[in-house]
Amino acid sequence: MLGKLFSKATSSASENRRTHQTLPVPDISRVIKPNAPAAYAPMTEAETRTRVEDAERALDSLSAQFENWMRRDLETLRETWTDVQKPGATAEDYRRLYTAAHNISGAAPSYGYPAVARLSQSLSRLLTQTRPGDNAPLINLHVEACRAAIAAGPQGDSSHSIADAVCDALERRVEARIGARKRTG
């Protein structure tokens, strides 16, 4: 029965098919203009050197501002932390503190402060698991460690190992605190 139905369907479909027709290719050049070949003239060595020097000067002028930007971001973090410590702090206050820490963690590597990036990432992680009024000592340690790392300057060799040790210790404390909170519900 299925065989008859199938053969009937295929035979009627072939009867309805038109013979093969070639369709004209539409001309879309009125709508989409082809790109004109770009005129390319290679730079001379002197032009290349000049452009590289200009770029380096621009970067140097920006990098002089990195420390100021980092200090401004730290000041925002510290002010927000001060507000959060006041009685009656709300979840929104903690959200502002999280945002300040998160912003620093995104900008710090670009500014040359990898330790500050780690500290603020650890603080952000802690804050995602913190209710208003909880973890104040650990939050304070993070904020003060960020302050100390910024005061040491960007990527200081002597302070690098100290900053890494502080980061490691605080990250372990955050993981322990979060783990304990998850176990107690």
MDTraj code that builds the backbone (N, CA, C; nanometers):
import mdtraj as md
import numpy as np

residues = "MET LEU GLY LYS LEU PHE SER LYS ALA THR SER SER ALA SER GLU ASN ARG ARG THR HIS GLN THR LEU PRO VAL PRO ASP ILE SER ARG VAL ILE LYS PRO ASN ALA PRO ALA ALA TYR ALA PRO MET THR GLU ALA GLU THR ARG THR ARG VAL GLU ASP ALA GLU ARG ALA LEU ASP SER LEU SER ALA GLN PHE GLU ASN TRP MET ARG ARG ASP LEU GLU THR LEU ARG GLU THR TRP THR ASP VAL GLN LYS PRO GLY ALA THR ALA GLU ASP TYR ARG ARG LEU TYR THR ALA ALA HIS ASN ILE SER GLY ALA ALA PRO SER TYR GLY TYR PRO ALA VAL ALA ARG LEU SER GLN SER LEU SER ARG LEU LEU THR GLN THR ARG PRO GLY ASP ASN ALA PRO LEU ILE ASN LEU HIS VAL GLU ALA CYS ARG ALA ALA ILE ALA ALA GLY PRO GLN GLY ASP SER SER HIS SER ILE ALA ASP ALA VAL CYS ASP ALA LEU GLU ARG ARG VAL GLU ALA ARG ILE GLY ALA ARG LYS ARG THR GLY".split()
xyz = np.array([
    [0.0822, -0.1182, 0.0000],
    [0.0000, 0.0000, 0.0000],
    [0.0873, 0.1255, 0.0000],
    [0.1875, 0.1303, 0.0857],
    [0.2765, 0.2450, 0.0883],
    [0.3513, 0.2580, -0.0434],
    [0.3861, 0.1455, -0.1034],
    [0.4571, 0.1475, -0.2318],
    [0.3736, 0.2158, -0.3392],
    [0.2424, 0.1815, -0.3463],
    [0.1540, 0.2444, -0.4455],
    [0.1430, 0.3946, -0.4201],
    [0.1279, 0.4316, -0.2942],
    [0.1147, 0.5722, -0.2580],
    [0.2414, 0.6500, -0.2945],
    [0.3560, 0.5904, -0.2690],
    [0.4822, 0.6557, -0.2982],
    [0.5016, 0.6717, -0.4495],
    [0.4725, 0.5659, -0.5257],
    [0.4907, 0.5752, -0.6711],
    [0.3933, 0.6750, -0.7322],
    [0.2738, 0.6837, -0.6788],
    [0.1759, 0.7795, -0.7288],
    [0.2217, 0.9220, -0.6996],
    [0.2765, 0.9452, -0.5808],
    [0.3230, 1.0792, -0.5420],
    [0.4411, 1.1221, -0.6280],
    [0.5356, 1.0311, -0.6549],
    [0.6521, 1.0687, -0.7356],
    [0.6146, 1.0900, -0.8802],
    [0.5201, 1.0131, -0.9317],
    [0.4822, 1.0328, -1.0719],
    [0.4067, 1.1640, -1.0897],
    [0.3214, 1.2011, -0.9931],
    [0.2493, 1.3279, -1.0070],
    [0.3428, 1.4457, -0.9865],
    [0.4448, 1.4303, -0.9050],
    [0.5405, 1.5380, -0.8846],
    [0.6212, 1.5611, -1.0112],
    [0.6594, 1.4532, -1.0798],
    [0.7383, 1.4712, -1.2018],
    [0.6537, 1.5325, -1.3129],
    [0.5229, 1.5078, -1.3129],
    [0.4352, 1.5692, -1.4126],
    [0.4246, 1.7195, -1.3910],
    [0.4322, 1.7626, -1.2646],
    [0.4180, 1.9038, -1.2323],
    [0.5469, 1.9833, -1.2516],
    [0.6580, 1.9144, -1.2689],
    [0.7849, 1.9843, -1.2859],
    [0.7928, 2.0462, -1.4236],
    [0.8492, 2.1659, -1.4271],
    [0.8718, 2.2320, -1.5548],
    [1.0025, 2.1822, -1.6130],
    [1.0156, 2.2009, -1.7365],
    [1.1433, 2.1659, -1.7976],
    [1.2476, 2.2652, -1.7494],
    [1.3717, 2.2242, -1.7515],
    [1.4823, 2.3051, -1.7015],
    [1.4914, 2.4356, -1.7787],
    [1.4831, 2.5451, -1.7074],
    [1.4971, 2.6769, -1.7680],
    [1.6166, 2.7459, -1.7064],
    [1.6920, 2.8154, -1.7874],
    [1.7992, 2.8954, -1.7317],
    [1.7444, 3.0322, -1.6991],
    [1.7709, 3.0738, -1.5794],
    [1.7249, 3.2041, -1.5347],
    [1.8329, 3.3067, -1.5638],
    [1.7939, 3.4242, -1.5998],
    [1.8958, 3.5264, -1.6248],
    [1.9613, 3.5670, -1.4927],
    [2.0886, 3.5968, -1.5005],
    [2.1621, 3.6409, -1.3822],
    [2.1289, 3.7877, -1.3608],
    [2.0803, 3.8226, -1.2407],
    [2.0431, 3.9627, -1.2181],
    [2.1671, 4.0519, -1.2112],
    [2.1512, 4.1725, -1.2600],
    [2.2594, 4.2706, -1.2550],
    [2.2407, 4.3527, -1.1280],
    [2.3273, 4.3304, -1.0291],
    [2.3151, 4.4008, -0.9019],
    [2.4125, 4.5164, -0.8916],
    [2.4791, 4.5485, -0.9989],
    [2.5797, 4.6550, -0.9933],
    [2.5172, 4.7913, -0.9655],
    [2.3884, 4.8059, -0.9925],
    [2.3223, 4.9321, -0.9603],
    [2.3044, 4.9472, -0.8107],
    [2.2951, 4.8368, -0.7395],
    [2.2719, 4.8388, -0.5956],
    [2.4029, 4.8313, -0.5184],
    [2.4880, 4.7413, -0.5584],
    [2.6153, 4.7214, -0.4899],
    [2.7263, 4.7544, -0.5878],
    [2.7942, 4.8608, -0.5573],
    [2.9043, 4.9032, -0.6428],
    [3.0284, 4.8233, -0.6069],
    [3.0997, 4.7743, -0.7058],
    [3.2234, 4.7030, -0.6749],
    [3.3262, 4.7991, -0.6176],
    [3.4051, 4.7483, -0.5252],
    [3.5095, 4.8313, -0.4649],
    [3.6135, 4.8683, -0.5688],
    [3.6457, 4.9954, -0.5685],
    [3.7525, 5.0403, -0.6576],
    [3.8844, 4.9965, -0.5967],
    [3.9759, 4.9527, -0.6780],
    [4.1042, 4.9117, -0.6216],
    [4.1707, 5.0297, -0.5517],
    [4.2182, 5.0038, -0.4298],
    [4.2798, 5.1096, -0.3505],
    [4.4177, 5.1408, -0.4074],
    [4.4460, 5.2677, -0.4107],
    [4.5784, 5.3082, -0.4538],
    [4.6723, 5.2857, -0.3359],
    [4.7715, 5.2049, -0.3560],
    [4.8613, 5.1708, -0.2472],
    [5.0023, 5.2120, -0.2852],
    [5.0536, 5.2963, -0.2028],
    [5.1929, 5.3351, -0.2220],
    [5.2659, 5.3005, -0.0931],
    [5.3615, 5.2128, -0.1001],
    [5.4322, 5.1753, 0.0219],
    [5.5040, 5.2955, 0.0827],
    [5.5086, 5.2955, 0.2172],
    [5.5755, 5.4053, 0.2871],
    [5.7265, 5.3874, 0.2762],
    [5.7902, 5.4975, 0.2785],
    [5.9360, 5.4920, 0.2815],
    [5.9793, 5.4572, 0.4232],
    [6.1035, 5.4212, 0.4384],
    [6.1552, 5.3878, 0.5704],
    [6.1470, 5.5082, 0.6638],
    [6.1712, 5.6257, 0.6122],
    [6.1648, 5.7480, 0.6938],
    [6.0214, 5.7738, 0.7393],
    [5.9225, 5.7528, 0.6488],
    [5.7818, 5.7713, 0.6865],
    [5.7407, 5.6705, 0.7934],
    [5.7855, 5.5478, 0.7778],
    [5.7550, 5.4445, 0.8764],
    [5.8140, 5.4817, 1.0120],
    [5.9388, 5.5240, 1.0128],
    [6.0055, 5.5622, 1.1371],
    [5.9322, 5.6790, 1.2029],
    [5.8893, 5.7768, 1.1234],
    [5.8175, 5.8930, 1.1762],
    [5.6851, 5.8503, 1.2392],
    [5.6140, 5.7629, 1.1724],
    [5.4850, 5.7173, 1.2275],
    [5.5034, 5.6376, 1.3557],
    [5.6053, 5.5557, 1.3605],
    [5.6325, 5.4781, 1.4819],
    [5.6682, 5.5726, 1.5964],
    [5.7495, 5.6720, 1.5694],
    [5.7872, 5.7683, 1.6735],
    [5.6657, 5.8469, 1.7216],
    [5.5763, 5.8855, 1.6295],
    [5.4540, 5.9563, 1.6680],
    [5.3672, 5.8680, 1.7582],
    [5.3556, 5.7416, 1.7224],
    [5.2742, 5.6490, 1.8022],
    [5.3352, 5.6301, 1.9412],
    [5.4671, 5.6192, 1.9479],
    [5.5332, 5.6028, 2.0779],
    [5.5145, 5.7261, 2.1659],
    [5.5217, 5.8444, 2.1064],
    [5.4992, 5.9674, 2.1839],
    [5.3556, 5.9728, 2.2357],
    [5.2608, 5.9345, 2.1511],
    [5.1197, 5.9341, 2.1936],
    [5.0989, 5.8364, 2.3090],
    [5.1599, 5.7199, 2.2989],
    [5.1473, 5.6205, 2.4057],
    [5.2136, 5.6696, 2.5334],
    [5.3306, 5.7325, 2.5210],
    [5.3979, 5.7870, 2.6391],
    [5.3128, 5.8930, 2.7079],
    [5.2467, 5.9774, 2.6292],
    [5.1633, 6.0815, 2.6905],
    [5.0436, 6.0202, 2.7619],
    [4.9910, 5.9103, 2.7087],
    [4.8805, 5.8418, 2.7762],
    [4.9292, 5.7684, 2.9004],
    [5.0426, 5.7011, 2.8895],
    [5.0890, 5.6218, 3.0030],
    [5.1220, 5.7100, 3.1228],
    [5.1565, 5.8353, 3.0983],
    [5.1794, 5.9280, 3.2094],
    [5.0498, 5.9513, 3.2869],
    [4.9369, 5.9336, 3.2200],
    [4.8069, 5.9538, 3.2848],
    [4.7545, 5.8275, 3.3534],
    [4.8123, 5.7103, 3.3205],
    [4.7632, 5.5846, 3.3766],
    [4.7616, 5.5868, 3.5286],
    [4.8696, 5.6345, 3.5878],
    [4.8761, 5.6366, 3.7339],
    [4.7665, 5.7259, 3.7922],
    [4.7421, 5.8404, 3.7287],
    [4.6341, 5.9287, 3.7757],
    [4.4986, 5.8606, 3.7633],
    [4.4758, 5.7926, 3.6517],
    [4.3485, 5.7233, 3.6323],
    [4.3323, 5.6125, 3.7363],
    [4.4414, 5.5395, 3.7618],
    [4.4350, 5.4310, 3.8592],
    [4.4061, 5.4863, 3.9985],
    [4.4688, 5.5975, 4.0334],
    [4.4442, 5.6591, 4.1653],
    [4.2997, 5.7095, 4.1763],
    [4.2457, 5.7622, 4.0671],
    [4.1065, 5.8073, 4.0680],
    [4.0120, 5.6884, 4.0884],
    [4.0399, 5.5780, 4.0194],
    [3.9568, 5.4584, 4.0358],
    [3.9662, 5.4048, 4.1787],
    [4.0863, 5.4084, 4.2358],
    [4.1042, 5.3637, 4.3737],
    [4.0256, 5.4532, 4.4687],
    [4.0293, 5.5831, 4.4448],
    [3.9549, 5.6758, 4.5314],
    [3.8046, 5.6449, 4.5264],
    [3.7541, 5.6126, 4.4095],
    [3.6124, 5.5736, 4.3965],
    [3.5854, 5.4476, 4.4781],
    [3.6758, 5.3507, 4.4692],
    [3.6598, 5.2266, 4.5457],
    [3.6608, 5.2562, 4.6959],
    [3.7543, 5.3364, 4.7407],
    [3.7644, 5.3678, 4.8839],
    [3.6422, 5.4455, 4.9328],
    [3.5946, 5.5437, 4.8547],
    [3.4754, 5.6199, 4.8944],
    [3.3534, 5.5291, 4.9032],
    [3.3402, 5.4400, 4.8065],
    [3.2265, 5.3478, 4.8063],
    [3.2354, 5.2532, 4.9260],
    [3.3573, 5.2076, 4.9569],
    [3.3762, 5.1208, 5.0739],
    [3.3388, 5.1946, 5.2016],
    [3.3748, 5.3215, 5.2119],
    [3.3380, 5.4018, 5.3290],
    [3.1860, 5.4111, 5.3410],
    [3.1180, 5.4330, 5.2299],
    [2.9713, 5.4400, 5.2310],
    [2.9095, 5.3074, 5.2735],
    [2.9658, 5.1971, 5.2270],
    [2.9112, 5.0646, 5.2568],
    [2.9246, 5.0314, 5.4048],
    [3.0249, 5.0859, 5.4705],
    [3.0473, 5.0555, 5.6122],
    [2.9513, 5.1292, 5.7051],
    [2.8785, 5.2266, 5.6531],
    [2.7838, 5.3015, 5.7364],
    [2.6648, 5.2131, 5.7727],
    [2.6047, 5.2378, 5.8881],
    [2.4860, 5.1594, 5.9257],
    [2.3753, 5.1772, 5.8212],
    [2.3071, 5.0707, 5.7963],
    [2.1959, 5.0758, 5.7017],
    [2.2373, 5.0583, 5.5561],
    [2.3596, 5.0116, 5.5321],
    [2.4033, 4.9885, 5.3936],
    [2.3114, 4.8854, 5.3290],
    [2.2799, 4.9081, 5.2046],
    [2.1860, 4.8225, 5.1320],
    [2.2588, 4.7379, 5.0281],
    [2.1840, 4.6484, 4.9694],
    [2.2395, 4.5659, 4.8616],
    [2.2850, 4.6550, 4.7455],
    [2.2152, 4.7645, 4.7220],
    [2.2540, 4.8583, 4.6152],
    [2.3893, 4.9226, 4.6457],
    [2.4160, 4.9533, 4.7712],
    [2.5466, 5.0075, 4.8095],
    [2.6569, 4.9057, 4.7798],
    [2.6301, 4.7800, 4.8121],
    [2.7280, 4.6751, 4.7830],
    [2.7432, 4.6555, 4.6321],
    [2.6388, 4.6744, 4.5572],
    [2.6460, 4.6649, 4.4108],
    [2.7376, 4.7747, 4.3560],
    [2.7299, 4.8946, 4.4148],
    [2.8187, 5.0047, 4.3735],
    [2.9639, 4.9717, 4.4055],
    [2.9875, 4.9095, 4.5207],
    [3.1226, 4.8674, 4.5572],
    [3.1727, 4.7615, 4.4597],
    [3.0859, 4.6666, 4.4263],
    [3.1218, 4.5639, 4.3275],
    [3.1572, 4.6293, 4.1933],
    [3.0775, 4.7248, 4.1501],
    [3.1026, 4.7916, 4.0221],
    [3.2374, 4.8634, 4.0238],
    [3.2699, 4.9301, 4.1340],
    [3.3992, 4.9988, 4.1442],
    [3.5138, 4.8983, 4.1349],
    [3.5027, 4.7855, 4.2064],
    [3.6072, 4.6826, 4.2019],
    [3.6158, 4.6209, 4.0629],
    [3.5017, 4.5956, 4.0027],
    [3.4979, 4.5353, 3.8688],
    [3.5617, 4.6285, 3.7656],
    [3.5334, 4.7569, 3.7742],
    [3.5929, 4.8530, 3.6813],
    [3.7447, 4.8550, 3.6944],
    [3.7936, 4.8494, 3.8167],
    [3.9387, 4.8469, 3.8376],
    [3.9982, 4.7190, 3.7800],
    [3.9316, 4.6069, 3.8017],
    [3.9872, 4.4802, 3.7525],
    [3.9975, 4.4790, 3.6005],
    [3.9097, 4.5513, 3.5328],
    [3.9173, 4.5582, 3.3881],
    [4.0244, 4.6537, 3.3387],
    [4.0449, 4.7642, 3.4102],
    [4.1387, 4.8677, 3.3652],
    [4.2815, 4.8449, 3.4129],
    [4.2992, 4.7855, 3.5290],
    [4.4314, 4.7749, 3.5911],
    [4.5372, 4.7082, 3.5024],
    [4.5065, 4.5989, 3.4322],
    [4.6112, 4.5401, 3.3476],
    [4.6588, 4.6366, 3.2382],
    [4.5668, 4.7117, 3.1814],
    [4.6033, 4.8080, 3.0774],
    [4.6888, 4.9201, 3.1335],
    [4.6680, 4.9540, 3.2575],
    [4.7437, 5.0608, 3.3216],
    [4.8781, 5.0117, 3.3752],
    [4.9024, 4.8807, 3.3676],
    [5.0282, 4.8261, 3.4167],
    [5.0249, 4.7836, 3.5617],
    [4.9069, 4.7499, 3.6135],
    [4.8917, 4.7107, 3.7529],
    [4.8319, 4.5693, 3.7615],
    [4.9076, 4.4660, 3.7281],
    [4.8503, 4.3306, 3.7308],
    [4.8091, 4.2851, 3.8705],
    [4.8828, 4.3264, 3.9737],
    [4.8461, 4.2857, 4.1102],
    [4.7135, 4.3490, 4.1512],
    [4.6927, 4.4737, 4.1133],
    [4.5666, 4.5413, 4.1453],
    [4.4511, 4.4721, 4.0733],
    [4.4770, 4.4262, 3.9513],
    [4.3734, 4.3527, 3.8774],
    [4.3353, 4.2263, 3.9530],
    [4.4339, 4.1514, 3.9995],
    [4.4048, 4.0284, 4.0750],
    [4.3293, 4.0585, 4.2033],
    [4.3742, 4.1610, 4.2753],
    [4.3084, 4.1965, 4.4018],
    [4.1634, 4.2369, 4.3789],
    [4.1394, 4.3190, 4.2786],
    [4.0023, 4.3654, 4.2544],
    [3.9145, 4.2534, 4.1975],
    [3.9734, 4.1595, 4.1230],
    [3.8952, 4.0432, 4.0780],
    [3.8555, 3.9570, 4.1967],
    [3.9494, 3.9390, 4.2893],
    [3.9192, 3.8617, 4.4104],
    [3.8111, 3.9321, 4.4926],
    [3.8219, 4.0636, 4.5036],
    [3.7200, 4.1410, 4.5763],
    [3.5842, 4.1295, 4.5072],
    [3.5833, 4.1381, 4.3765],
    [3.4561, 4.1239, 4.3024],
    [3.3937, 3.9881, 4.3290],
    [3.4760, 3.8845, 4.3263],
    [3.4251, 3.7492, 4.3524],
    [3.3674, 3.7405, 4.4934],
    [3.4380, 3.7973, 4.5899],
    [3.3889, 3.7973, 4.7281],
    [3.2555, 3.8702, 4.7381],
    [3.2460, 3.9841, 4.6729],
    [3.1242, 4.0653, 4.6829],
    [3.0025, 3.9975, 4.6205],
    [3.0235, 3.9104, 4.5230],
    [2.9092, 3.8394, 4.4644],
    [2.8463, 3.7433, 4.5642],
    [2.9227, 3.7065, 4.6673],
    [2.8738, 3.6122, 4.7676],
    [2.8550, 3.6778, 4.9045],
    [2.8484, 3.8109, 4.9068],
    [2.8426, 3.8828, 5.0341],
    [2.7090, 3.9537, 5.0513],
    [2.6498, 3.9364, 5.1684],
    [2.5295, 4.0113, 5.2042],
    [2.5724, 4.1370, 5.2790],
    [2.4926, 4.2417, 5.2743],
    [2.5292, 4.3638, 5.3477],
    [2.5646, 4.3328, 5.4927],
    [2.6791, 4.3849, 5.5350],
    [2.7253, 4.3646, 5.6714],
    [2.8209, 4.2475, 5.6882],
    [2.8301, 4.1593, 5.5890],
    [2.9175, 4.0422, 5.5986],
    [3.0554, 4.0729, 5.5397],
    [3.1534, 3.9997, 5.5862],
    [3.2892, 3.9983, 5.5301],
    [3.3629, 4.1317, 5.5336],
    [3.3261, 4.2217, 5.6240],
    [3.3892, 4.3537, 5.6292],
    [3.5412, 4.3470, 5.6448],
    [3.5958, 4.2633, 5.7338],
    [3.7422, 4.2606, 5.7469],
    [3.8124, 4.2162, 5.6182],
    [3.7567, 4.1177, 5.5511],
    [3.8176, 4.0672, 5.4286],
    [3.8045, 4.1684, 5.3138],
    [3.6915, 4.2361, 5.3077],
    [3.6739, 4.3421, 5.2076],
    [3.7751, 4.4530, 5.2337],
    [3.7899, 4.4919, 5.3597],
    [3.8840, 4.5981, 5.3956],
    [4.0272, 4.5598, 5.3568],
    [4.0653, 4.4338, 5.3803],
    [4.1991, 4.3881, 5.3407],
    [4.2207, 4.4047, 5.1899],
    [4.1199, 4.3722, 5.1119],
    [4.1306, 4.3878, 4.9664],
    [4.1480, 4.5345, 4.9269],
    [4.0654, 4.6206, 4.9851],
    [4.0720, 4.7634, 4.9506],
    [4.2087, 4.8197, 4.9881],
    [4.2570, 4.7855, 5.1071],
    [4.3874, 4.8363, 5.1514],
    [4.5018, 4.7763, 5.0700],
    [4.4893, 4.6511, 5.0303],
    [4.5924, 4.5898, 4.9458],
    [4.5967, 4.6574, 4.8087],
    [4.4803, 4.6933, 4.7560],
    [4.4765, 4.7686, 4.6292],
    [4.5468, 4.9029, 4.6465],
    [4.5195, 4.9684, 4.7581],
    [4.5825, 5.0977, 4.7846],
    [4.7346, 5.0830, 4.7895],
    [4.7824, 4.9812, 4.8596],
    [4.9271, 4.9598, 4.8722],
    [4.9899, 4.9247, 4.7374],
    [4.9216, 4.8432, 4.6588],
    [4.9765, 4.8029, 4.5281],
    [4.9833, 4.9217, 4.4329],
    [4.8852, 5.0106, 4.4391],
    [4.8871, 5.1293, 4.3540],
    [4.9953, 5.2251, 4.4011],
    [5.0123, 5.2373, 4.5325],
    [5.1169, 5.3247, 4.5858],
    [5.2557, 5.2753, 4.5454],
    [5.2712, 5.1435, 4.5300],
    [5.4008, 5.0876, 4.4894],
    [5.4323, 5.1197, 4.3443],
    [5.3313, 5.1561, 4.2679],
    [5.3540, 5.1913, 4.1278],
    [5.3307, 5.0736, 4.0359],
    [5.3223, 5.1031, 3.9074],
    [5.2934, 4.9961, 3.8119],
    [5.4107, 4.9000, 3.7965],
    [5.3799, 4.7737, 3.8011],
    [5.4722, 4.6635, 3.7752],
    [5.6085, 4.6800, 3.8403],
    [5.6097, 4.7199, 3.9656],
    [5.7373, 4.7318, 4.0359],
    [5.7978, 4.5945, 4.0591],
    [5.9248, 4.5752, 4.0224],
    [5.9888, 4.4445, 4.0345],
    [5.9998, 4.3991, 4.1798],
    [6.0414, 4.4885, 4.2690],
    [6.0601, 4.4483, 4.4082],
    [5.9276, 4.4202, 4.4771],
    [5.8257, 4.4938, 4.4401],
    [5.6961, 4.4736, 4.5049],
    [5.6148, 4.3643, 4.4373],
    [5.6614, 4.3157, 4.3221],
    [5.5847, 4.2168, 4.2467],
    [5.5642, 4.0880, 4.3266],
    [5.6686, 4.0357, 4.3857],
    [5.6552, 3.9098, 4.4586],
    [5.5720, 3.9292, 4.5856],
    [5.5847, 4.0447, 4.6497],
    [5.5033, 4.0735, 4.7684],
    [5.3563, 4.0834, 4.7291],
    [5.3298, 4.1534, 4.6188],
    [5.1915, 4.1673, 4.5726],
    [5.1330, 4.0321, 4.5357],
    [5.2126, 3.9468, 4.4710],
    [5.1636, 3.8130, 4.4372],
    [5.1317, 3.7328, 4.5630],
    [5.2158, 3.7442, 4.6648],
    [5.1915, 3.6719, 4.7898],
    [5.0624, 3.7212, 4.8562],
    [5.0420, 3.8521, 4.8563],
    [4.9191, 3.9087, 4.9133],
    [4.7982, 3.8609, 4.8326],
    [4.8103, 3.8656, 4.7001],
    [4.7000, 3.8188, 4.6139],
    [4.6675, 3.6725, 4.6428],
    [4.7706, 3.5891, 4.6482],
    [4.7490, 3.4466, 4.6753],
    [4.6772, 3.4265, 4.8086],
    [4.7230, 3.4955, 4.9119],
    [4.6627, 3.4797, 5.0447],
    [4.5173, 3.5256, 5.0451],
    [4.4902, 3.6405, 4.9852],
    [4.3521, 3.6910, 4.9836],
    [4.2616, 3.6033, 4.8975],
    [4.3117, 3.5545, 4.7857],
    [4.2306, 3.4655, 4.7014],
    [4.1956, 3.3373, 4.7764],
    [4.2913, 3.2840, 4.8534],
    [4.2624, 3.1638, 4.9341],
    [4.1560, 3.1941, 5.0398],
    [4.1654, 3.3111, 5.1031],
    [4.0666, 3.3490, 5.2049],
    [3.9273, 3.3627, 5.1430],
    [3.9204, 3.4237, 5.0238],
    [3.7913, 3.4400, 4.9567],
    [3.7324, 3.3036, 4.9237],
    [3.8131, 3.2138, 4.8698],
    [3.7635, 3.0800, 4.8368],
    [3.7161, 3.0068, 4.9619],
    [3.7898, 3.0204, 5.0712],
    [3.7483, 2.9565, 5.1968],
    [3.6170, 3.0150, 5.2470],
    [3.6037, 3.1468, 5.2394],
    [3.4819, 3.2139, 5.2869],
    [3.3616, 3.1738, 5.2006],
    [3.3812, 3.1743, 5.0700],
    [3.2710, 3.1360, 4.9792],
    [3.2340, 2.9894, 4.9994],
    [3.3354, 2.9037, 5.0125],
    [3.3090, 2.7613, 5.0365],
    [3.2327, 2.7389, 5.1659],
    [3.2706, 2.8102, 5.2721],
    [3.2015, 2.7970, 5.4001],
    [3.0573, 2.8450, 5.3894],
    [3.0375, 2.9509, 5.3150],
    [2.9017, 3.0047, 5.2990],
    [2.8137, 2.9071, 5.2220],
    [2.8707, 2.8442, 5.1203],
    [2.7921, 2.7473, 5.0416],
    [2.7556, 2.6249, 5.1251],
    [2.8458, 2.5848, 5.2137],
    [2.8161, 2.4678, 5.2989],
    [2.7078, 2.4975, 5.4015],
    [2.7038, 2.6234, 5.4498],
    [2.6040, 2.6583, 5.5520],
    [2.4744, 2.7084, 5.4906],
    [2.4768, 2.7333, 5.3612],
    [2.3549, 2.7705, 5.2912],
    [2.3330, 2.9142, 5.2918],
])
top = md.Topology()
chain = top.add_chain()
for i, resn in enumerate(residues, 1):
    res = top.add_residue(resn, chain, resSeq=i)
    for name in ("N", "CA", "C"):
        top.add_atom(name, md.element.get_by_symbol(name[0]), res)
traj = md.Trajectory(xyz[None], top)
